Amino acid sequence: MTGNKDHGADEALYVKSVVDASPQPGDSVADLASAALASHMDALNRLSGVGSDTANVARIYDYYLGGKDNFEVDRTVAEEVLAKNPDVRDSALANREFLGRVVHYLVSEAGVRQFIDLGSGLPTQENVHQVAQAAAADARIVYVDNDPVVLTHARAMLATNQNTLAVGADLRDPWKIVHEVRALIDFTQPIAVLAFAVLHFLSDEQAYGVVNTLVGACPPGSYLAVSHVLDTAEAQTGRAIYARRSANAGLVLRSPAEIGEFFAGLELVHPELERSPGNAPELVHLSQWRNEEDSTVVRDRFMLCGVARKLEP
Ligand SMILES: C[S@@+](CC[C@H](N)C(=O)[O-])C[C@H]1O[C@@H](n2cnc3c(N)ncnc32)[C@H](O)[C@@H]1O
C-alpha cells in the first residue's frame, strides 16, 4: 500500500483500460478477452499501489468467494490456505450470508437506517447497500476501506446511488473515519457499525480502538456487528502462510473472550430465532446467527460473530 499517494492518474489509467478493451476490426474474441484482461489487471495493479508480487487480503478473500478481482500471487496464497483448510471457503461464504442476515435484521427489525461498513472489501454479491436498500430505500451506507482497488470498484458501483459513499481511510485512524462519514451519517440518529472479517487484521490497540471510538461516537440505540477469525490450530496455519507469503496484512487471532471484549458494555442481540428458555445471548458461529436453516449444523468453524445494541447511559 502506498499510504497518501494520489491515485488520480492511476484511476484515469484504470478507466482507459476499460476503453482500450473496445473491439477493433480483425480482433478475435480470444485476442480481445486476453488483451482486456491484461490491460484491466495492469491498471488494477497500478491502482493498488503494490506489485503483483504482493498478496493482498482483499483480493485473497475475493478469490475464496469465487470472485475475479485477484492476481496469481493472491490465488497462490489462497490455494495454499485452502489446501490445508478447505473449509475456509465455506467460512467466507458463511460470512457473506451472515452479513446479509444482519443487515436485513438491522433494517427490518431494529429500524436502523444508517450503516458504516468498516473494511468493506471488494464488491461482491449482496453488498450492504443492496440488502439494506431492498428493505428500506432511504437507508444510507458508508463503505470504509484502505485499499485503493476496493475503493475504485466501490465508487464505480455506487456512482449513481445518492445514499451511499465510499471513504478511503485506515481503521488505525478512527477519528478520520468519524470525521469523513459525517458527509452521509447523522450521529444523532442510530447507526450500525459493521466490522466483518476485518478486526483480525489489526493489533489489540488498533482493533479495540477503532470499535470503541466509532461506537462511542454513536448514540444509544446504535448497533455493533462483528465477525472475527478464532484462534485455532487451523487459523494459526493460515496466519503462518499469510506471514511467509508477506500478505499486505497479517492475521491477529483472538479467543472467544477476546472477541467478546468488542461488545463490552453493549447488549447482545439474541442469536437464536426461537429462544430456548434460560439461554443467555452469546457469540456464535456465523451460520448459527438468526438462521432459519438448522443452526445446530455449523458449516463454518473458523469465525465467531455477534451483534449488539448500545444502551442508554
Ligand atoms: C477479508 S475482507 C472483508 C470484506 C467484508 N467486510 C466482508 O466481510 O465480506 C477485509 C477487508 O478489510 C480491509 N482492511 C484491512 N485492514 C484495513 C485497515 N487497516 N483499514 C481499512 N481497511 C482495512 C481490506 O482491504 C479488505 O477489503
PDBQT file of the ligand as one rigid body, heavy atoms in Angstrom, charges set to zero:
ROOT
HETATM    1  C1  LIG A 401     -11.474 -10.118   4.355  1.00  0.00    +0.000 C 
HETATM    2  S1  LIG A 401     -12.016  -8.589   3.684  1.00  0.00    +0.000 S 
HETATM    3  C2  LIG A 401     -13.651  -8.485   4.401  1.00  0.00    +0.000 C 
HETATM    4  C3  LIG A 401     -14.635  -7.811   3.485  1.00  0.00    +0.000 C 
HETATM    5  C4  LIG A 401     -16.060  -7.667   4.037  1.00  0.00    +0.000 C 
HETATM    6  N1  LIG A 401     -16.078  -6.888   5.268  1.00  0.00    +0.000 N 
HETATM    7  C5  LIG A 401     -16.698  -8.996   4.290  1.00  0.00    +0.000 C 
HETATM    8  O1  LIG A 401     -16.766  -9.426   5.454  1.00  0.00    +0.000 OA
HETATM    9  O2  LIG A 401     -17.129  -9.657   3.349  1.00  0.00    +0.000 OA
HETATM   10  C6  LIG A 401     -11.120  -7.424   4.692  1.00  0.00    +0.000 C 
HETATM   11  C7  LIG A 401     -11.136  -6.002   4.161  1.00  0.00    +0.000 C 
HETATM   12  O3  LIG A 401     -10.599  -5.145   5.174  1.00  0.00    +0.000 OA
HETATM   13  C8  LIG A 401      -9.757  -4.193   4.579  1.00  0.00    +0.000 C 
HETATM   14  N2  LIG A 401      -8.765  -3.742   5.568  1.00  0.00    +0.000 N 
HETATM   15  C9  LIG A 401      -7.791  -4.481   6.161  1.00  0.00    +0.000 A 
HETATM   16  N3  LIG A 401      -7.076  -3.718   7.010  1.00  0.00    +0.000 NA
HETATM   17  C10 LIG A 401      -7.620  -2.464   6.941  1.00  0.00    +0.000 A 
HETATM   18  C11 LIG A 401      -7.317  -1.218   7.591  1.00  0.00    +0.000 A 
HETATM   19  N4  LIG A 401      -6.302  -1.120   8.465  1.00  0.00    +0.000 N 
HETATM   20  N5  LIG A 401      -8.076  -0.138   7.299  1.00  0.00    +0.000 NA
HETATM   21  C12 LIG A 401      -9.100  -0.234   6.399  1.00  0.00    +0.000 A 
HETATM   22  N6  LIG A 401      -9.436  -1.377   5.763  1.00  0.00    +0.000 NA
HETATM   23  C13 LIG A 401      -8.705  -2.482   6.030  1.00  0.00    +0.000 A 
HETATM   24  C14 LIG A 401      -9.119  -4.916   3.409  1.00  0.00    +0.000 C 
HETATM   25  O4  LIG A 401      -8.649  -4.013   2.412  1.00  0.00    +0.000 OA
HETATM   26  C15 LIG A 401     -10.269  -5.781   2.922  1.00  0.00    +0.000 C 
HETATM   27  O5  LIG A 401     -11.007  -5.114   1.934  1.00  0.00    +0.000 OA
ENDROOT
TORSDOF 0
